[in-house]
Structures are given as C-alpha cells and as structure tokens.
Amino acid sequence: MVSSLTFFSSSPILISPSFPGISESEIRPRVQFRTLASGNSVSLSSDSVGINGASFVKEKEGNGSVIDEGNEIYGSRDEKKKKEIEISKSSEELEVLWEDGYGTSTVRDYLDIAKEMVKPDGGPPRWFCPVECGKPLKDSPVLLFLPGTDGIGLGLILHHKALGKVFEVRCLHIPVNDRTPLEGLLKIIENTVRLEHALFPNKPIYLVGDSLGGCLALAVAARNPTIDLILILSNPATSFGKSQLQPLLPILEALPDNLHITVPYLLSMIMGDPVKMAMVNIGNGLPPSQTLEQLSGNLTALLPRLSGLADIIPKKTLLWRLKLLKSAAAYTNSRLHAIKAEVLVLASGKDNMLPSGDEARRLWTSLQNCRVRYFKDNGHTLLLEDGINLLSLIKATHMYRHSRRYDYIKDYLPPSMSEYNKWFVQGNALFRLATSSVMFSTLGDGKIVRGLAGVPNKGPVLLVGYHMLMGLELPSLIEEFLREKKVMVRGIAHPMLFSTKNETPSQEFSGFDQVSLFGAVPVSASYMFRLLSTNSIVLLYPGGAREALHRKGEEYKCFWPDQPEFVRMAARFGATIIPFGAVGEDDMAQYLLDYDDLMNIPIFRDYLKQQNEEAVKLRTDATGEVANQDLFIPGLLPKIPGRLYYLFGKPIETKGKKEELKDRDNANAVYLQIKSEVENIMSYLVKKREKDPYRGIIERTVYRTVQAPIDQVPAFEP
C-alpha cells in the first residue's frame, strides 16, 4: 500500500513516503540525500524516511508546502512566494565552459551505492534526490527519473551533477521486495506530475524513462495529454514482446532457487557494454598506452562488483519485474495514439535485451511528436556508458525549456567543459591538426597581433565577415574564442540547420545538433536584436548561403545585400563591430561541381528544385545574386591541406552614434566601410600567406614534432 507523500517543491529536494511502524532506533544510515528543511546533507537509508508514522522531514515555517496525497493540503501562497525569492537570491548563472562533472561518477559507484539501497526495508516506492545534484538554477524545471528493471533509481548517476544544475532532479526508487502493481506505480508518478503541474502550470515536466521507465513515462503521458510533458526515453521497453527474454520466462520460473543463475540475465538488463562503461572517466587525448592501462584498471575494479548484481535483482524480484515489464509494455502500446507529449527516443544499436533500433522507428511513426537519436555502438544501459551526455542531447535537440515554447535566447545553456573537450579537443582534433588555423586581430591603434586580443571580451560585439566555402572557417573560429577568451560566439545561421523535416528514425547525433549545442540561432532580426540586448558576441555573415555555396572562381568574393540594417541595430545597443576575413579554402579542396554544373545534370536539377521548393525562403524581397540562395552540396576534391588564416580588423565603435546612424545614408556609409574592410583583409591574407614558411602540412608536422603544440606553430609576421 502506498502511503502519503511529503515533499518540498523547491530544490534541493527530498520526496519521501512515511512508513508506519518504524521507530527512530531502526533508522540505519546508508545513502546520502539532502533535505530542504535542514539545508544540510544527511544520511538516510531507504527505510529511514518515516518515524512513528510521521514524515522523516519536518518542515520549518515558510520553507515550503506540505502536500498530503490523500487530503491535498497545500501550503500558503505567501510561503511559496517567499521560498521562490530565497531561491532566486541564491541562484547563479552558468558560465561558459562550466564544470558539469561528467566522468566523476562511474558504474562502480552505481554498484557500490546500489548494494546499500537494495537492503530490504518493507517500504513502498519513493522519490529521492541525490546530494550531488546540488541546487539548480532559478526557475529550473523538474525532471523525474523513472528507472529500468533494476528499480534502484541510480540510472542517471553519470549525469547527476550536470542535470542537477539545470533541473530539479527526482529519482524513483522501487525497493527490491516491493510488489506494487503497474497501476500503483503509475498512480505514484501521475500524482507527482499533476501536483507539480498544479503548482507551476506554465512549466514543462520532464520524464526520463529507462527501459521499464520508458513504458511508465509513455503511459503517464497518455493519461495526461493536457499537461506539458517532455519525455526522454532510453531504449524504452515497449518492444518487450519481441525481447530475447520472453521465451526464457517459463524456464526461469521453473529453476530452483539454489541454482542462482540470475547473473547472466542481470548482465543483459542492467549492464551494457562493459568497455564503454569502463571508459567513462578516462581522459581524452591520452596516448594509446595510457588509455589501455586506465581501461584495464577500471575493468579490473569493476568485475568483482558484478557479484552484487544478484542482490540488486534476486530471482523472485526478477520474475516480478519481468511480468511487470510485460504488462507495462502491453498497457502502453494500447495508448500510444493518445500521447501528445514531446518525445525524444535514445536507441542503441547493440541492445542485447530489446530490439531498440526497430522500436525507435516504430515509435517515430506512431507518436505525434517524436524524434530519435540512434547510437549504433551502444548497449541496453545507454545512460551508463561512455560518450552519452544526456544534458547535451537535451540541449542539442532544443528540448530544454522553461515554458510552453523553446526560446533560443532564454533557454540556451552555454557549453560545459566536457562538451568542449568532446567536440573540439577530441572531435575536432584531425581538422585542427590538418589546418593549424592561425588567427590575428587588430588593436585599437591599428597594430595587428597574433591571437584575439583586439576583440573585446564582452559584448555587445558584432563579428561581421566572409562565409568560407561550406563554412570551413567555423569550427576553428568557435573553438578559438572558447579556448582563448572562454566566450560563446552566437552565430546567426540558416533556418535549414534547425529543421527537423529531414530527420529519420535512425538519426545519429549530427553536425546540425552541434550547431545548436554551440549557440547558433536561426537568422532573424528579432534574434539578433535580443542577442545584442543581452551583451552577446554575435557572428553575422551578410553573404549567407550564397557566399558559403559560391560558384567556381568566386573564392573570397563578398555577396552582400544592399541592406545596412545590421549597422543601425548595432548602433542601437552601442555594439562594437569587428569586420573579419578568413582564407584557405582553396588550399583545402578543389571545386569540381558547383551549382551551375549540377543544374545542367537532369537528375540533380530535379532533385535540387524539389528540395529548394520545400526549404525556408530567405531574402525573398532581394534582387540580384544575393537573392539566389538555393541550397546544394558542391562536388569537392580534397587537397593536401594548407592552412586557414583569420584576421579580425580594427574595431568600429557605434556607441553614442545611435541617432547619427538612424540616417540611412550614414548607416550605408558604415556598411560599405565594413564590406570594404572585409575584402581588404582577405586580399591581405592571400598575399601574406605566401610568406608563411609553415603553410604546408609537412613543414607544420615537422615543427610540431620537435618544437611546439598546434596553436604555437609560427606563421608570417603581420
């Protein structure tokens, strides 16, 4: 029987049932949680949340609302408002390259903590919040984690610190001997969802479901279609009817208890790829020998702990959970049509328990608002394996929001250090090695120096420049601002990069996801206005797609419209305009087929016409070359790479010129000055690179071998 729930709707938070018949002397400390009432960390066992029939946590006056599930007694509005003010005062904004803690916890920690949490307590399912989640930022939405077949509630242990910064995290724990039926579990989750919605009706509620939890999340969404729910499902068990475990159920039931052969089944359900799990806390960029040594050590430490899996799900519990899984899958599948929630399915290609890849495709077609990210090399316990950062996935798919609609400015979260390491230090390593990008900037007195000293550290700043072929200049530019200045450049990008129309049910994490993850927004005057108003560093390419997808022989030619609006907008906020240019595309690839060539080939012509008819149209009121922004993929032949060169020109100040630049002629004069400066910069770089003794990759490789790292390879003298 599920007892009444007592919880606090602010964070840090502990949601705990009260258990009758448990005395204070029976409390055994095991797992750490944090309570709002005391503000301190205390050790609680899963059987210590109730004392003599009353809730363990007593609320101090004004510290929150006491909610009784049976009587629905709410705290006063004044108390709620007071608490929100207190949280607001203590909240902080995330900095660029903030530490998200990914890799500080591993599967070893999961097994060690689970060993304590599974000790029988006779209590019902209950919510808890791990101490390491900490206190989230102001107005953070709530995230409810629904566990897999293990029932522990620790499936997000790798992600607690990151998620705890931007979510109020609560995890459902189902005790090992609990036999609450499906309807009872759904009621517990549903009551919490409805209560949270009643308290904060304009905020979304996140349900993260792992395997069995995926079924529970979908079922709750089907039963509550009017509540704004966002579902993140990791290998949901809705395909349990096709599971390899189905035929083994009768055999498992018939086996004597003393044979104790549950471990192989537990490994299928709880453990994924042991190697990927052991890789979690191994640093990027280590030599192969050190990586292998650390991996061997992690595996050696992990294997002895596997014997504890039989305690996490003993045979009787395993049989009950598998039956629960079967009923949950059937219940959920009959109600998929009623689900209106936003859904993100995370599917593994090497799931030995469920046909998760096929199931992702089925859900993608069955649900009204479903997206998929497919991980072909991962196992069933996706969220416990290396390389999967849950918060990154939520951010990159624009599913982190505070209200009914995603806001590119308000809801954006800056990149963390682990994201920078993964996508730039590690992911961009080959490109960085091949191009050895070198950057120069211009100081206020006109002196050109290496590095970004000439670019202000704080906004509002508007970087206006040339868009190289296929945007080849972007990775190095974004990386250098993050590395040298620890600032996020917010790019103004083509809406096509944010469209979900071309996504598939086998969609892997793509370059489009990276564009969103690292701050780009769809091209829009309103977005540019809001970015400048928040003192951002904004990246603008007036030439847009026409410049990035230019024709043969048009290298380093600007295709800008005759519209100086961005100058007047910059002046409105007193922004500093930095013209810049980049060269080197002609040293990276040889142009084989451009737009004109493709349009002369019938099969490509028909395809391009169809694709561009369906694409978002920009600059429909423009004329001339700049209006021709049809999208296409050029035919390129890679070359032995030369080097990419960047030069940020002398800052153009608009502060105090708001009224002056309202005049169109004055604004146009500044606009032409910026365009001319960009063209002059590129001419300068094309000439100066001829004097760079390390322009060739062989010369740079030799120098790096005996002298310095990539970012310190010399170039020409400016």
MARVEX-884145 format. One record per residue (C-alpha): x, y, z. Coordinates in steps of 0.5 Angstrom, whole numbers, plus 2048, in hexadecimal, padded with zeros to 3 digits. Example, Ala and Ser with C-alpha at 12.3 -4.5 7.8 and 13.67 -1.06 7.14 Angstrom:
% MARVEX-884145
  px  py  pz
 819 7F7 810
 81B 7FE 80E
***
This chain:
% MARVEX-884145
  px  py  pz
 800 800 800
 803 807 7FE
 803 80C 804
 802 813 804
 808 817 801
 80B 81D 804
 80F 821 7FF
 812 828 7FE
 811 82B 7F7
 818 82F 7F7
 81F 82D 7F7
 823 829 7FA
 81D 825 7FB
 81B 81E 7FE
 815 81B 7FD
 813 815 802
 80E 811 804
 80C 810 80B
 80C 809 80E
 808 807 814
 80B 802 819
 813 805 818
 816 807 81E
 81C 80C 81F
 820 807 821
 81F 803 81B
 822 808 816
 828 806 813
 82C 80B 80F
 82E 809 808
 82D 80D 802
 82E 815 802
 829 81A 801
 828 821 802
 821 824 805
 81F 82B 804
 81C 82C 80C
 823 82B 80F
 827 82D 809
 82D 828 80B
 82F 822 808
 82C 81C 80C
 82D 814 80B
 826 811 80A
 825 809 809
 81F 808 804
 81C 805 80B
 81D 80B 80F
 818 810 80B
 813 80F 811
 813 810 818
 80D 80D 81C
 808 80E 816
 80A 815 815
 80F 818 810
 816 818 811
 817 81F 80E
 813 824 813
 812 82B 80F
 814 831 812
 80F 837 812
 810 83B 80B
 814 835 808
 810 832 803
 809 82F 802
 807 828 805
 803 824 801
 7FF 81E 803
 7FD 81A 7FE
 7F6 818 801
 7F4 81F 803
 7F7 823 7FE
 7F9 828 804
 7FD 82E 800
 802 833 804
 800 83A 803
 802 83F 7FD
 806 843 802
 80A 83E 804
 80B 83B 7FD
 80D 842 7FA
 812 843 800
 815 83D 7FE
 816 83F 7F7
 819 845 7F9
 81E 842 7FD
 820 83D 7F8
 821 843 7F3
 826 846 7F7
 82A 840 7F8
 82A 83E 7F0
 82F 83F 7EC
 830 83F 7E4
 834 83A 7E0
 83B 83D 7DE
 83E 83B 7D7
 842 834 7D8
 83F 833 7DF
 840 82C 7E2
 83B 827 7E1
 83E 821 7E5
 83D 81C 7DF
 842 817 7E1
 843 818 7E8
 83E 812 7EA
 83E 80B 7E6
 83B 805 7E6
 83F 803 7EC
 83B 808 7F0
 835 805 7EE
 836 7FE 7F0
 839 801 7F7
 833 805 7F8
 82E 800 7F6
 831 7FB 7FA
 82F 7FF 800
 828 802 7FD
 825 7FB 7FC
 825 7F8 803
 81E 7F7 805
 81A 7FC 809
 813 7FA 807
 811 801 805
 80E 803 7FE
 811 806 7F8
 813 80D 7FA
 817 813 7F7
 81E 816 7F9
 822 81B 7F6
 82A 819 7F7
 82E 81E 7FA
 833 81F 7F4
 82D 822 7F0
 82E 828 7F4
 82A 82E 7F4
 827 830 7ED
 827 837 7EA
 821 83B 7EB
 81A 839 7E7
 81D 832 7E5
 818 82D 7E3
 817 827 7E7
 81A 820 7E4
 817 81A 7E6
 81B 814 7E5
 818 80D 7E4
 81C 807 7E5
 81D 801 7E1
 81C 7FA 7E3
 821 7FB 7E9
 81D 800 7EC
 822 803 7F0
 822 80A 7ED
 829 80B 7EC
 829 80A 7E5
 82B 812 7E4
 831 811 7E8
 836 813 7E3
 831 819 7E2
 82F 81C 7E9
 834 822 7E9
 832 824 7E2
 82B 823 7E3
 82B 826 7EA
 82D 82D 7E7
 827 82E 7E3
 822 829 7E5
 81E 828 7EC
 820 820 7EC
 81C 81B 7EF
 81D 813 7EE
 818 80E 7EF
 81B 808 7F4
 817 802 7F4
 819 7FD 7F9
 81C 7F6 7F8
 816 7F3 7FB
 811 7F8 7F9
 80B 7F5 7F5
 807 7FB 7F3
 803 7F9 7ED
 803 7FD 7E7
 7FD 802 7E9
 800 803 7EF
 807 806 7EC
 803 80A 7E7
 7FF 80D 7ED
 805 80F 7F0
 808 812 7EA
 802 815 7E8
 800 818 7EF
 807 81C 7EF
 806 81E 7E8
 7FF 821 7E9
 802 824 7EF
 808 828 7EC
 803 82A 7E6
 7FE 82D 7EB
 804 831 7EF
 807 833 7E8
 802 832 7E3
 807 836 7DD
 80D 832 7DE
 80E 82B 7DB
 80F 825 7DF
 815 820 7DC
 814 819 7DD
 81B 815 7DC
 819 80E 7DB
 81E 808 7DA
 81B 801 7D7
 815 800 7DC
 815 807 7DE
 814 809 7D7
 80E 805 7D7
 80C 808 7DD
 80D 80F 7DA
 809 80E 7D4
 803 80B 7D8
 803 811 7DC
 803 816 7D6
 7FE 812 7D3
 7FA 813 7D9
 7FB 81A 7DA
 7FB 81D 7D3
 7FA 824 7D5
 800 825 7DA
 806 828 7D6
 80B 822 7D7
 811 820 7D3
 813 819 7D3
 81B 817 7D2
 81A 80F 7D1
 821 80B 7D1
 81F 804 7CE
 818 804 7D0
 815 7FD 7D1
 80F 7FE 7CD
 812 7F8 7C9
 813 7F3 7CF
 80E 7EF 7CB
 814 7EE 7C6
 819 7ED 7CB
 81E 7E7 7CB
 81C 7E6 7D3
 815 7E5 7D1
 816 7DD 7D0
 81A 7DD 7D6
 815 7DF 7DB
 812 7D8 7DC
 819 7D5 7DC
 81B 7DA 7E2
 815 7D9 7E6
 816 7D1 7E6
 81D 7D1 7E8
 81F 7D0 7EF
 821 7D6 7F4
 827 7D3 7F5
 82A 7D3 7EE
 82B 7DA 7EF
 82C 7DB 7E7
 829 7E2 7E7
 82F 7E6 7E6
 82F 7E5 7DE
 828 7E8 7DE
 82A 7ED 7E2
 830 7EF 7DE
 82B 7EF 7D8
 827 7F4 7DB
 82B 7F8 7E0
 832 7F8 7DC
 833 7FB 7D5
 83A 7FB 7D2
 83F 7FA 7D8
 844 7FD 7D4
 840 803 7D2
 83E 804 7DA
 846 803 7DC
 848 809 7D7
 843 80E 7DB
 849 811 7DF
 84F 810 7DA
 851 817 7D8
 851 819 7D0
 857 81A 7CC
 85C 815 7D0
 861 810 7CD
 85E 809 7CB
 863 806 7D0
 860 80A 7D6
 859 809 7D3
 859 802 7D3
 85D 802 7DA
 857 806 7DD
 852 802 7DA
 855 7FB 7DC
 855 7FE 7E3
 84E 800 7E3
 84B 7FA 7E0
 84F 7F6 7E6
 84C 7FA 7EB
 845 7F9 7E8
 845 7F2 7E7
 845 7F0 7EF
 83F 7F4 7F0
 83B 7F1 7EB
 839 7EB 7F0
 835 7F0 7F3
 830 7F0 7EE
 82C 7EA 7F0
 82B 7EE 7F6
 828 7F4 7F2
 823 7F0 7EF
 822 7E9 7F2
 81F 7E3 7EE
 818 7E5 7F1
 819 7EC 7F0
 81B 7EB 7E9
 815 7E7 7E8
 810 7EC 7EA
 814 7F2 7E7
 813 7EE 7E0
 80C 7ED 7E1
 80B 7F4 7E3
 80F 7F6 7DC
 80B 7F1 7D8
 804 7F5 7DB
 807 7FC 7DA
 809 7FB 7D3
 802 7F8 7D1
 7FF 7FE 7D5
 803 803 7D2
 802 800 7CB
 7FB 801 7CB
 7FB 808 7CD
 801 80B 7C8
 7FB 80E 7C4
 7F9 813 7CA
 800 816 7CB
 801 81D 7CA
 808 81E 7CD
 80E 820 7CA
 813 81A 7CA
 81A 818 7C9
 81C 811 7C8
 823 80F 7C9
 824 808 7C6
 82A 803 7C6
 82D 7FF 7C0
 830 7FA 7C5
 82A 7F9 7CA
 82A 7F1 7CB
 824 7F2 7CF
 81F 7F5 7CB
 81E 7F7 7C3
 81F 7FE 7C5
 821 801 7BE
 81B 7FE 7BB
 817 800 7C0
 819 807 7C0
 817 807 7B8
 810 805 7BA
 80F 80A 7C0
 812 80F 7BB
 80C 80E 7B6
 807 80C 7BC
 808 812 7C0
 805 819 7BE
 80C 81D 7C0
 811 818 7C1
 819 819 7BF
 81E 814 7BF
 826 814 7C1
 829 80D 7BF
 82F 80A 7C2
 832 804 7BE
 837 802 7C2
 834 802 7C9
 830 7FD 7CD
 82A 7FD 7D1
 82C 801 7D7
 82E 807 7D3
 82E 80C 7D8
 833 809 7DC
 838 808 7D6
 83E 80D 7D4
 83C 812 7CF
 835 813 7D0
 834 81A 7D4
 82C 81B 7D5
 82C 822 7D6
 830 823 7CF
 82B 81F 7CC
 825 823 7CF
 828 82A 7CD
 82A 828 7C6
 823 826 7C5
 820 82C 7C7
 81C 829 7CD
 81F 82D 7D3
 81A 832 7D4
 816 836 7DA
 810 837 7D6
 80B 834 7D1
 810 836 7CB
 817 836 7CA
 81B 83C 7CB
 821 83D 7C7
 824 842 7CC
 820 841 7D3
 821 839 7D2
 828 839 7D0
 82D 836 7D4
 835 837 7D3
 839 831 7D1
 83D 82E 7D7
 844 82C 7D8
 842 824 7D6
 83F 827 7D0
 844 82B 7CD
 849 825 7CF
 845 820 7CB
 843 824 7C5
 849 829 7C4
 84F 826 7C8
 84E 81F 7C6
 848 81F 7C0
 84C 825 7BC
 853 822 7BD
 854 820 7B6
 851 826 7B3
 856 82A 7B8
 85C 826 7B6
 85A 827 7AF
 859 82E 7AE
 85D 831 7B4
 859 837 7B4
 85C 83E 7B6
 859 844 7B8
 85B 84B 7B8
 857 851 7BB
 858 859 7BA
 858 85D 7C0
 855 864 7C1
 85C 867 7BF
 85C 863 7B8
 861 85E 7BA
 860 857 7B8
 862 852 7BD
 861 84A 7BE
 85B 848 7C2
 854 84B 7C3
 857 851 7C8
 854 856 7C3
 84D 853 7C4
 849 855 7CA
 848 850 7D0
 841 852 7D1
 83B 855 7CD
 837 857 7C9
 83C 856 7C4
 83A 854 7BC
 83F 850 7B8
 83E 851 7B1
 841 84D 7AC
 842 849 7A6
 83F 842 7A6
 844 83D 7A3
 842 837 79F
 83E 832 7A3
 83F 836 7A9
 846 833 7A9
 848 839 7AE
 843 838 7B3
 846 832 7B8
 84D 836 7B9
 849 83C 7BA
 845 83A 7BF
 84A 836 7C3
 84F 83B 7C3
 84A 840 7C6
 848 83B 7CB
 850 839 7CD
 853 840 7CD
 84D 844 7D0
 848 83F 7D3
 842 842 7CF
 83D 83F 7CB
 83C 843 7C4
 835 842 7C2
 834 841 7BB
 82E 843 7B6
 82D 83D 7B2
 829 83B 7AC
 822 838 7AF
 823 832 7AB
 828 830 7B0
 823 830 7B5
 81E 82C 7B1
 81B 825 7B3
 818 823 7AD
 81E 81F 7AA
 81F 81B 7B1
 81E 814 7B0
 81C 80F 7B6
 824 80D 7B5
 826 814 7B6
 82D 814 7BA
 830 81A 7BD
 832 81E 7B7
 835 825 7B6
 82F 828 7B6
 82E 826 7BD
 835 829 7BE
 833 830 7BB
 82D 830 7C0
 831 82E 7C6
 836 833 7C5
 832 839 7C5
 82F 83A 7BE
 828 83D 7BD
 824 83E 7B6
 825 844 7B2
 820 849 7B5
 820 851 7B6
 81D 84F 7BD
 822 84A 7BF
 828 84F 7BD
 824 854 7C1
 824 850 7C7
 82B 84E 7C7
 82E 855 7C7
 829 857 7CC
 82C 851 7D1
 833 854 7CF
 835 84D 7CB
 83A 84D 7C6
 836 84B 7BF
 839 848 7B9
 836 84B 7B3
 837 849 7AB
 833 84E 7A7
 835 84A 7A1
 831 844 7A4
 830 83D 7A0
 832 841 799
 839 842 79C
 83A 83C 79F
 838 838 799
 83B 83C 794
 83D 83A 78D
 844 838 78A
 848 83E 789
 845 842 78F
 849 841 794
 84A 847 799
 844 84B 796
 83F 84E 79A
 838 84D 798
 834 852 79D
 82E 855 79C
 82D 85D 79C
 829 85D 7A3
 82D 860 7A8
 828 85F 7AE
 82D 85B 7B2
 831 861 7B3
 82B 865 7B5
 82A 85F 7BA
 831 85F 7BD
 830 867 7BE
 82A 866 7C2
 82E 862 7C7
 835 865 7C6
 838 85F 7C4
 83F 85E 7C1
 83F 85C 7BA
 845 858 7B8
 846 856 7B1
 84A 850 7AF
 84C 84B 7AA
 84F 844 7A9
 852 841 7A3
 855 83A 7A2
 84F 836 79F
 853 836 798
 858 832 79C
 853 82D 79F
 84F 82B 799
 84F 82B 791
 848 82D 78E
 845 828 78A
 83E 829 789
 83A 830 78B
 833 832 78B
 833 833 783
 836 82D 782
 831 829 786
 82B 82C 783
 82E 82A 77C
 82D 823 77E
 826 821 77E
 825 81C 784
 829 821 788
 825 827 785
 81E 824 787
 821 822 78E
 823 829 790
 81D 82C 78D
 819 828 792
 81D 829 798
 81D 830 797
 816 831 796
 815 82E 79D
 81A 832 7A0
 819 838 7A4
 81A 83E 79F
 81E 844 7A2
 81F 84B 79F
 819 84A 79A
 819 852 799
 820 852 797
 823 852 790
 829 850 78C
 82E 84B 78E
 82D 84B 795
 825 849 794
 828 843 791
 829 83F 798
 827 838 795
 82A 832 799
 82E 82D 797
 834 828 798
 83A 82A 794
 83F 825 791
 845 826 794
 84C 822 793
 850 822 79A
 857 825 799
 85D 824 79E
 85B 82A 7A3
 85F 830 7A3
 85D 835 7A9
 857 839 7AB
 858 840 7AC
 854 845 7B0
 854 84D 7B1
 850 851 7B6
 850 858 7B3
 850 85F 7B7
 84A 85F 7BC
 845 864 7B9
 841 867 7BF
 83A 869 7BF
 839 86B 7C6
 836 872 7C6
 834 872 7BF
 82D 870 7BF
 82A 876 7BD
 82F 877 7B7
 82E 870 7B4
 827 870 7B4
 828 874 7AE
 828 86F 7A8
 82E 873 7A4
 832 873 7AB
 831 86C 7AC
 832 86A 7A5
 839 86D 7A5
 83B 869 7AB
 838 863 7A8
 83D 864 7A2
 842 865 7A6
 842 85E 7AA
 841 85B 7A3
 847 85E 7A0
 84B 85C 7A6
 849 855 7A6
 84B 855 79F
 852 858 7A0
 853 854 7A6
 852 84E 7A1
 857 851 79C
 85C 852 7A1
 85C 84B 7A4
 85C 848 79D
 863 84C 79C
 866 84B 7A3
 865 843 7A3
 86A 843 79D
 86F 845 7A2
 86D 83F 7A8
 872 83A 7A8
 86D 835 7AB
 868 836 7A6
 869 82F 7A4
 867 829 7A9
 86D 825 7A8
 871 82C 7AB
 86C 82C 7B1
 86C 825 7B2
 874 825 7B3
 874 82B 7B7
 86F 829 7BC
 873 822 7BD
 879 826 7BF
 876 82C 7C2
 86F 82E 7C4
 868 82D 7C4
 863 82E 7BE
 861 835 7C1
 868 838 7C1
 86B 836 7BA
 86D 83C 7B8
 86A 840 7B1
 86C 846 7AD
 86E 84D 7B1
 868 851 7B0
***
